[in-house]
Amino acid sequence: MAGLAILWAVAVGLLFLNREYPFELRERARWLAWSREYKHEVLKQPSVNGDLKHIEWDWSGFAGVANNTAYLVFDPADSLSAAAKRHQPFKFNGRPCEVRDVRRLQSHWYAVLFYTDQTWDECN
């Protein structure tokens, strides 16, 4: 029984204490379970000025302080694939803020994480 408790504690710790990319494990599970619904939600978004279609995908923070926002992005040209392989901060076309990390979920689909208190449209 103690072994099971230790395994449970390690799993929970990995889920919630991943500092490098805090959403990685949770996003994989969500993508596997509900990608069809999320794809539908993103694809129904209007394309504005050639911007990539996206929705808020995940977030953390407390009462407007230290918010981290990740977006689910549809990239028909797979232009984010190189950034997803590097896992280093970068800027991509049309975004005023540097992006902290990009994760490829599947071909043309990415999770894009901005720095703390930055969003798709606003840099602080």
C-alpha positions as CSV (number, residue, x, y, z in Angstrom):
1,M,0.0,0.0,0.0
2,A,2.8,2.4,0.8
3,G,4.3,1.7,-2.6
4,L,1.1,2.7,-4.3
5,A,1.0,5.9,-2.3
6,I,4.5,6.8,-3.4
7,L,3.7,6.1,-7.1
8,W,0.6,8.3,-6.8
9,A,2.6,11.1,-5.2
10,V,5.3,11.0,-7.9
11,A,2.6,11.0,-10.7
12,V,0.9,14.0,-9.1
13,G,4.2,15.8,-8.7
14,L,5.1,15.2,-12.3
15,L,1.7,16.5,-13.4
16,F,1.7,19.7,-11.4
17,L,5.3,20.6,-10.8
18,N,6.7,20.5,-14.3
19,R,8.4,23.9,-14.3
20,E,9.9,23.9,-17.8
21,Y,6.6,23.4,-19.5
22,P,3.8,23.1,-16.9
23,F,1.1,22.0,-19.2
24,E,2.8,19.2,-21.1
25,L,1.4,16.1,-19.4
26,R,-2.1,17.6,-19.0
27,E,-2.2,18.8,-22.7
28,R,-1.3,15.3,-24.0
29,A,-4.1,13.7,-22.1
30,R,-6.6,16.4,-23.2
31,W,-5.5,16.1,-26.8
32,L,-5.8,12.3,-26.8
33,A,-9.3,12.5,-25.3
34,W,-10.9,15.5,-26.9
35,S,-8.8,16.6,-29.9
36,R,-11.8,16.3,-32.2
37,E,-13.8,18.8,-30.2
38,Y,-10.9,21.2,-29.9
39,K,-10.1,21.0,-33.6
40,H,-13.7,21.9,-34.4
41,E,-13.6,24.9,-32.0
42,V,-10.4,26.2,-33.5
43,L,-11.4,25.7,-37.1
44,K,-14.6,27.7,-36.7
45,Q,-12.6,30.8,-35.6
46,P,-12.4,33.5,-38.3
47,S,-9.0,34.0,-39.8
48,V,-8.1,37.7,-39.2
49,N,-5.4,39.3,-41.3
50,G,-3.7,36.0,-42.0
51,D,-3.3,35.2,-38.3
52,L,-3.1,31.6,-37.3
53,K,-6.4,30.2,-36.0
54,H,-6.2,29.7,-32.2
55,I,-8.0,29.4,-29.0
56,E,-6.9,29.6,-25.3
57,W,-5.9,26.0,-24.5
58,D,-4.7,26.1,-20.9
59,W,-3.8,28.6,-18.3
60,S,-2.5,29.0,-14.7
61,G,-2.2,31.8,-12.3
62,F,-4.0,33.5,-9.5
63,A,-6.4,36.4,-9.5
64,G,-4.8,38.2,-12.4
65,V,-1.2,37.7,-11.2
66,A,1.5,35.5,-12.7
67,N,-0.8,34.2,-15.4
68,N,0.6,31.7,-18.0
69,T,-1.5,31.1,-21.1
70,A,-1.1,28.4,-23.7
71,Y,-3.0,28.5,-27.0
72,L,-4.0,25.7,-29.3
73,V,-3.0,26.7,-32.7
74,F,-3.8,25.4,-36.2
75,D,-0.9,26.0,-38.5
76,P,-1.7,24.8,-42.0
77,A,1.8,25.4,-43.3
78,D,3.5,23.7,-40.2
79,S,5.6,26.8,-39.9
80,L,5.9,26.2,-36.1
81,S,7.5,22.7,-36.6
82,A,11.1,24.0,-36.3
83,A,10.3,25.9,-33.1
84,A,8.6,22.8,-31.7
85,K,11.8,20.8,-32.2
86,R,14.1,23.4,-30.6
87,H,12.0,24.1,-27.5
88,Q,13.7,27.5,-27.2
89,P,12.1,30.9,-27.0
90,F,11.4,32.6,-30.3
91,K,9.2,35.2,-32.1
92,F,6.9,34.2,-35.0
93,N,5.2,36.3,-37.7
94,G,2.5,38.5,-36.5
95,R,3.1,38.2,-32.7
96,P,4.6,41.1,-30.8
97,C,5.7,38.8,-27.9
98,E,8.4,36.2,-27.7
99,V,6.9,32.8,-27.2
100,R,8.3,30.6,-24.4
101,D,7.7,27.2,-26.0
102,V,5.9,25.4,-28.7
103,R,4.7,21.8,-28.5
104,R,3.6,19.8,-31.6
105,L,0.5,17.8,-30.8
106,Q,0.1,16.4,-34.3
107,S,0.7,17.6,-37.9
108,H,-0.6,21.2,-38.2
109,W,-1.6,21.4,-34.5
110,Y,0.5,23.1,-31.8
111,A,0.3,24.2,-28.2
112,V,2.0,27.6,-27.9
113,L,3.0,28.9,-24.4
114,F,3.7,32.6,-23.8
115,Y,5.7,34.0,-21.0
116,T,4.0,35.0,-17.7
117,D,1.4,37.7,-18.1
118,Q,1.6,37.8,-21.9
119,T,-1.2,36.8,-24.2
120,W,-1.7,36.2,-27.9
121,D,-2.3,40.0,-28.4
122,E,-0.6,41.7,-25.5
123,C,3.0,41.9,-24.3
124,N,3.7,43.4,-20.8
